Amino acid sequence: MKPAIDLNLAISRLLSYGLDRGLITALDTAYAANRILALLKESNFTPVKVEEKFHTPAEILEDLCQFAKDKGLLEPGNQDAQDQFDTELMACLTPRPSEVVGEFNRLYERSPREATDYYYALSRSTNYIRVDRIEKDRKWTAPTPYGDLTITINLSKPEKDPKAIAAARNAPKSGYPACALCRENEGYLGSANQAARGNHRLIPITLDGERWYLQYSPYVYYNEHCIVLSEEHRPMKVSRASFRRLLEFGTLLPHYFIGSNADLPIVGGSILSHDHFQGGAEELPMARAEVREKVSFEGFEGIDAGILHWPMSVIRLRGKDREQMVELADRILAAWRGYSDESAEVLAETKGTPHNTITPIARRRGEDFELDLVLRNNRTTDEHPLGLFHPHAEYHHIKKENIGLIEVMGLAILPPRLLTETGLLQEALSDGSRAEEIMSRPEMEKHKAWYEELKARNIPAKDLQKAIQDSIGEKFGRILGNAGVFKDDEKGREAFRRFCGSVR
């Protein structure tokens, strides 16, 4: 039988953590302790001296949640309910929105970098970004003809357990907040259908005369992975205004890149109902790609333009004049929206349903603005019912989901199942006596062709893990090639040139 949780020690540890991280001051400790007691439905507390320092609050929160379970306040085995409860515990230590915005703005006057350093550290310290889970993610680089791609197996987003799934199915739909990105999520308790956000704080910014908000992704896929969302709940739309906002963001936070998912299903992101961008401080692989072939656009001689050496179809623009960049990007978008080339299987529309759009990404290069325009098409065919320019069926054992903004840029976000499955694949390749049994398991059926491909290479056991990782990287490069509308061959390159020549 597990020993009972020492509540005085657990609360003292959480208060000590909050003091160490600057979430509270000594003046706030009695208030914070009382708010925690209210959640636990307790009325007595004696502070205990705490010597330990904690990297994250995860261990402390686990103890407090266990106390709540023992008391019958929290259902055992329901991870969503526990996340909601420990978020409310952290909300007792999280500064008010006005305090966070005030400190961000104060630091911004000195340096945009200092402001985001503060805000990112706060988002981690409050457990809004669950650092203990993020650190479980697997990440490596893999060589390809287009440079090193980054591969991640995302383990930080917990799997839905049956209790949570049942609760979500049976929970009433309130319509508030309207979606997971709405600014009304700030401080929201959460529900079976909506993540808890008691420790969530937003930074208001102005883009193109509109109110937008900066936040970080709770599941950071790369360094300082941020989200910039419209105050208005409205659908995603890539337009001239999008280019203006992206480039303006580059003047506000020049150390961050910023991009938009495409605005059509299949080639768009997971949330098309709310206009938003994603950015961050990491240089993702596409940003390091070189221009393969220069192109020019009449009337825009001051802008360097070229086709990128990349598996997807990317036009890169670079220049100092922001308005000229917006004008040229808008002309390219307009030309692409209506462009068809049957030789490349590109159709602008089918029976009035549009297929063409763009994934734009902006960054600063010193005084210059750089804008990558990734051409996208969401056609489906009988052979490729999930999307012609989408991961093809032969790669679904690795990835079946949409190729969104982050993966366009060369960072693969692969499902947690692959960690277990690649471990089994390595076992099968290193131990021939168990190979048949392992590869006959239901979850391994889809990997049989991959197994045979690797087996034929007679890879030494000590090199298997790296060989599997490199093979995943190679397949991800081909997946990006599937998503490219103009293929990287002689025919595809000529088709890409024709499109560039059509822009007026």
VEXSE-938126 format. One record per residue (C-alpha): residue in one letter; y, x, z. Coordinates in steps of 0.05 Angstrom, whole numbers, padded with zeros to 5 digits, always signed. Example, Ala and Ser with C-alpha at 12.3 -4.5 7.8 and 13.67 -1.06 7.14 Angstrom:
# VEXSE-938126
A-00090+00246+00156/S-00021+00273+00143/
# end
This chain:
# VEXSE-938126
M+00000+00000+00000/K+00068+00028-00019/P+00117+00041+00038/A+00175-00008+00044/I+00240+00012+00011/D+00292+00040+00060/L+00351-00004+00040/N+00403+00036+00078/L+00382+00100+00043/A+00377+00067-00026/I+00447+00037-00022/S+00476+00102+00007/R+00445+00140-00052/L+00477+00093-00102/L+00545+00098-00068/S+00538+00174-00066/Y+00521+00175-00140/G+00582+00132-00155/L+00627+00180-00115/D+00598+00241-00150/R+00610+00210-00219/G+00680+00186-00203/L+00661+00113-00212/I+00688+00097-00143/T+00730+00131-00090/A+00721+00133-00015/L+00767+00073-00011/D+00718+00032-00052/T+00653+00046-00014/A+00654-00012+00035/Y+00672-00061-00021/A+00617-00034-00067/A+00566-00035-00011/N+00582-00108+00004/R+00576-00129-00069/I+00507-00095-00071/L+00486-00131-00007/A+00508-00197-00037/L+00462-00186-00097/L+00404-00168-00051/K+00421-00227-00005/E+00425-00180+00055/S+00479-00178+00109/N+00469-00112+00145/F+00480-00040+00123/T+00484+00026+00160/P+00506+00085+00116/V+00460+00145+00113/K+00481+00216+00095/V+00457+00235+00026/E+00446+00308+00005/E+00413+00297-00063/K+00449+00298-00130/F+00423+00252-00184/H+00424+00264-00259/T+00419+00189-00272/P+00417+00129-00226/A+00349+00107-00253/E+00308+00128-00191/I+00357+00095-00143/L+00359+00031-00184/E+00284+00029-00187/D+00281+00030-00111/L+00333-00026-00105/C+00296-00068-00157/Q+00231-00057-00119/F+00265-00082-00056/A+00287-00144-00095/K+00216-00155-00120/D+00187-00147-00050/K+00237-00199-00026/G+00220-00247-00083/L+00288-00241-00117/L+00261-00208-00179/E+00198-00226-00218/P+00150-00167-00223/G+00131-00144-00293/N+00192-00172-00328/Q+00231-00112-00355/D+00287-00155-00383/A+00299-00188-00315/Q+00299-00119-00282/D+00349-00092-00332/Q+00394-00151-00319/F+00389-00141-00243/D+00401-00066-00243/T+00460-00076-00291/E+00491-00122-00239/L+00480-00068-00186/M+00516-00017-00229/A+00572-00068-00242/C+00588-00061-00168/L+00609+00011-00182/T+00640+00003-00252/P+00716+00005-00257/R+00752-00057-00282/P+00767-00060-00357/S+00842-00050-00346/E+00828+00014-00306/V+00783+00042-00360/V+00832+00026-00416/G+00890+00055-00375/E+00854+00121-00363/F+00831+00125-00436/N+00903+00115-00460/R+00930+00165-00410/L+00882+00218-00434/Y+00893+00200-00507/E+00966+00220-00500/R+00940+00290-00486/S+00882+00291-00534/P+00838+00241-00570/R+00779+00286-00554/E+00793+00283-00479/A+00798+00207-00483/T+00730+00199-00516/D+00699+00252-00470/Y+00720+00209-00411/Y+00697+00144-00441/Y+00629+00172-00464/A+00616+00203-00395/L+00634+00136-00362/S+00586+00098-00408/R+00530+00145-00388/S+00547+00147-00314/T+00550+00071-00307/N+00480+00067-00338/Y+00507+00026-00396/I+00476+00082-00437/R+00409+00090-00402/V+00404+00165-00404/D+00335+00167-00373/R+00308+00127-00432/I+00347+00163-00486/E+00318+00229-00462/K+00248+00203-00479/D+00264+00197-00553/R+00231+00248-00599/K+00274+00285-00649/W+00263+00340-00700/T+00288+00365-00767/A+00246+00369-00830/P+00261+00409-00893/T+00270+00372-00959/P+00300+00390-01027/Y+00365+00357-01002/G+00370+00398-00939/D+00342+00386-00870/L+00335+00312-00851/T+00334+00290-00778/I+00275+00248-00754/T+00274+00208-00690/I+00221+00165-00658/N+00261+00117-00616/L+00229+00104-00548/S+00292+00084-00510/K+00291+00010-00528/P+00236-00020-00485/E+00183-00063-00519/K+00188-00138-00504/D+00133-00158-00456/P+00100-00226-00461/K+00139-00255-00402/A+00205-00234-00433/I+00185-00263-00501/A+00165-00329-00468/A+00230-00331-00428/A+00272-00319-00491/R+00234-00374-00529/N+00245-00424-00473/A+00316-00405-00454/P+00372-00453-00475/K+00418-00428-00530/S+00489-00427-00504/G+00525-00395-00564/Y+00565-00352-00515/P+00575-00297-00531/A+00566-00314-00604/C+00528-00248-00618/A+00510-00182-00585/L+00573-00149-00613/C+00626-00199-00592/R+00679-00172-00544/E+00661-00229-00496/N+00599-00188-00478/E+00643-00145-00433/G+00618-00160-00362/Y+00569-00214-00385/L+00511-00228-00337/G+00460-00231-00393/S+00404-00280-00407/A+00335-00282-00436/N+00367-00279-00505/Q+00426-00234-00492/A+00429-00164-00460/A+00462-00155-00392/R+00531-00124-00399/G+00561-00124-00329/N+00574-00049-00336/H+00601-00053-00407/R+00673-00034-00422/L+00712-00036-00487/I+00772+00003-00513/P+00822-00038-00555/I+00848-00004-00618/T+00889-00028-00678/L+00862-00021-00749/D+00901-00046-00808/G+00944-00089-00762/E+00884-00123-00729/R+00854-00117-00660/W+00787-00081-00659/Y+00747-00052-00602/L+00712+00015-00591/Q+00647+00019-00552/Y+00585+00062-00551/S+00517+00040-00572/P+00472+00031-00511/Y+00415+00062-00553/V+00452+00124-00577/Y+00415+00150-00638/Y+00459+00212-00642/N+00515+00245-00604/E+00570+00196-00582/H+00542+00141-00626/C+00599+00090-00625/I+00610+00020-00651/V+00677-00007-00673/L+00678-00083-00675/S+00727-00136-00699/E+00758-00180-00645/E+00742-00239-00690/H+00669-00261-00697/R+00664-00261-00773/P+00611-00237-00823/M+00606-00166-00848/K+00648-00154-00911/V+00658-00089-00949/S+00727-00093-00981/R+00792-00057-00994/A+00810-00073-00922/S+00746-00038-00899/F+00768+00027-00933/R+00837+00022-00901/R+00807+00012-00832/L+00757+00068-00839/L+00809+00118-00861/E+00858+00095-00808/F+00804+00105-00755/G+00801+00177-00780/T+00874+00186-00760/L+00862+00156-00691/L+00799+00195-00674/P+00794+00251-00725/H+00735+00283-00689/Y+00691+00222-00705/F+00661+00200-00771/I+00660+00125-00783/G+00621+00082-00832/S+00602+00011-00849/N+00535-00019-00863/A+00529-00055-00929/D+00546-00130-00927/L+00483-00158-00961/P+00414-00172-00933/I+00359-00120-00943/V+00409-00063-00954/G+00453-00084-00896/G+00447-00072-00821/S+00411-00113-00769/I+00474-00152-00750/L+00510-00181-00811/S+00544-00237-00772/H+00598-00193-00740/D+00643-00146-00777/H+00634-00076-00747/F+00629-00002-00762/Q+00589+00055-00731/G+00610+00126-00720/G+00605+00186-00674/A+00614+00260-00662/E+00551+00286-00695/E+00550+00316-00765/L+00491+00279-00796/P+00453+00310-00855/M+00490+00274-00911/A+00556+00302-00887/R+00529+00372-00901/A+00505+00355-00971/E+00542+00389-01029/V+00571+00357-01091/R+00521+00363-01147/E+00566+00344-01204/K+00641+00334-01207/V+00669+00271-01238/S+00740+00248-01251/F+00775+00181-01250/E+00836+00171-01294/G+00901+00165-01254/F+00870+00197-01192/E+00876+00270-01209/G+00897+00286-01138/I+00829+00265-01111/D+00768+00310-01116/A+00709+00267-01135/G+00636+00282-01147/I+00564+00258-01144/L+00528+00283-01083/H+00463+00322-01083/W+00427+00268-01043/P+00366+00223-01054/M+00411+00161-01053/S+00468+00148-01102/V+00532+00174-01070/I+00602+00185-01097/R+00644+00231-01053/L+00720+00226-01053/R+00765+00277-01019/G+00841+00280-01015/K+00903+00279-00971/D+00934+00214-00996/R+00903+00157-00956/E+00930+00101-01000/Q+00905+00134-01064/M+00836+00141-01032/V+00836+00067-01014/E+00858+00048-01084/L+00804+00089-01118/A+00750+00066-01070/D+00770-00006-01083/R+00765+00004-01159/I+00696+00036-01152/L+00674-00023-01108/A+00701-00074-01157/A+00667-00039-01216/W+00601-00035-01178/R+00601-00107-01155/G+00598-00130-01228/Y+00557-00072-01258/S+00489-00080-01290/D+00445-00028-01324/E+00377-00054-01343/S+00352+00016-01360/A+00360+00033-01286/E+00336-00037-01264/V+00405-00051-01235/L+00428-00123-01241/A+00494-00145-01211/E+00468-00215-01197/T+00411-00264-01206/K+00428-00337-01217/G+00495-00327-01182/T+00467-00288-01123/P+00502-00220-01119/H+00461-00156-01111/N+00511-00098-01112/T+00551-00071-01054/I+00570-00005-01022/T+00557+00031-00956/P+00621+00071-00943/I+00627+00130-00894/A+00693+00166-00876/R+00708+00231-00840/R+00764+00282-00835/R+00760+00352-00864/G+00821+00385-00834/E+00881+00351-00865/D+00838+00318-00918/F+00803+00250-00916/E+00731+00248-00942/L+00699+00183-00963/D+00627+00176-00985/L+00611+00113-01025/V+00536+00098-01026/L+00517+00049-01082/R+00468-00005-01058/N+00429-00061-01093/N+00386-00113-01058/R+00344-00140-01116/T+00273-00161-01102/T+00217-00163-01154/D+00145-00188-01156/E+00122-00116-01148/H+00172-00102-01092/P+00183-00168-01055/L+00217-00134-00996/G+00267-00100-01042/L+00265-00057-01105/F+00313-00006-01074/H+00279-00008-01006/P+00220+00031-00975/H+00162+00019-01023/A+00095-00006-00997/E+00062+00063-00999/Y+00111+00085-00944/H+00107+00023-00900/H+00059+00059-00854/I+00119+00103-00835/K+00177+00054-00844/K+00182-00017-00870/E+00251-00037-00844/N+00319-00035-00879/I+00354+00030-00894/G+00420+00021-00858/L+00481+00064-00849/I+00450+00115-00802/E+00388+00127-00845/V+00430+00129-00908/M+00462+00190-00876/G+00394+00225-00866/L+00374+00206-00795/A+00308+00168-00793/I+00299+00118-00736/L+00225+00107-00733/P+00186+00057-00690/P+00154+00077-00623/R+00084+00062-00650/L+00088+00126-00691/L+00085+00170-00629/T+00016+00143-00610/E-00008+00138-00682/T+00012+00209-00702/G-00022+00234-00638/L-00086+00200-00660/L-00078+00227-00730/Q-00073+00297-00702/E-00136+00285-00661/A-00174+00260-00723/L-00153+00321-00763/S-00170+00371-00709/D-00237+00340-00688/G-00280+00320-00747/S-00333+00290-00702/R-00284+00237-00678/A-00246+00227-00744/E-00286+00167-00768/E-00280+00130-00702/I-00206+00144-00695/M-00188+00125-00767/S-00227+00060-00763/R-00182+00034-00707/P-00139-00025-00730/E-00073+00012-00718/M-00097+00072-00760/E-00121+00034-00821/K-00053+00039-00853/H-00053+00115-00846/K-00119+00129-00882/A-00089+00154-00946/W-00042+00199-00906/Y-00101+00225-00866/E-00139+00243-00930/E-00077+00277-00958/L-00069+00321-00897/K-00144+00334-00889/A-00147+00362-00960/R-00097+00416-00939/N-00144+00445-00886/I-00087+00456-00838/P-00104+00500-00777/A-00105+00460-00712/K-00046+00500-00683/D-00002+00480-00742/L-00021+00406-00745/Q+00037+00378-00704/K+00090+00412-00746/A+00053+00395-00811/I+00053+00321-00791/Q+00126+00324-00773/D+00144+00358-00838/S+00102+00306-00876/I+00141+00250-00842/G+00206+00284-00863/E+00181+00290-00935/K+00162+00217-00936/F+00230+00197-00907/G+00263+00236-00963/R+00222+00195-01013/I+00240+00131-00977/L+00313+00148-00986/G+00297+00161-01059/N+00267+00091-01063/A+00333+00064-01036/G+00374+00103-01087/V+00395+00059-01146/F+00401+00118-01195/K+00341+00163-01188/D+00349+00239-01183/D+00319+00253-01251/E+00349+00263-01320/K+00349+00189-01337/G+00378+00169-01270/R+00432+00222-01272/E+00455+00199-01340/A+00457+00127-01315/F+00499+00148-01256/R+00548+00183-01302/R+00554+00120-01344/F+00573+00080-01283/C+00626+00130-01262/G+00654+00127-01333/S+00660+00051-01328/V+00708+00053-01268/R+00778+00034-01290/
# end
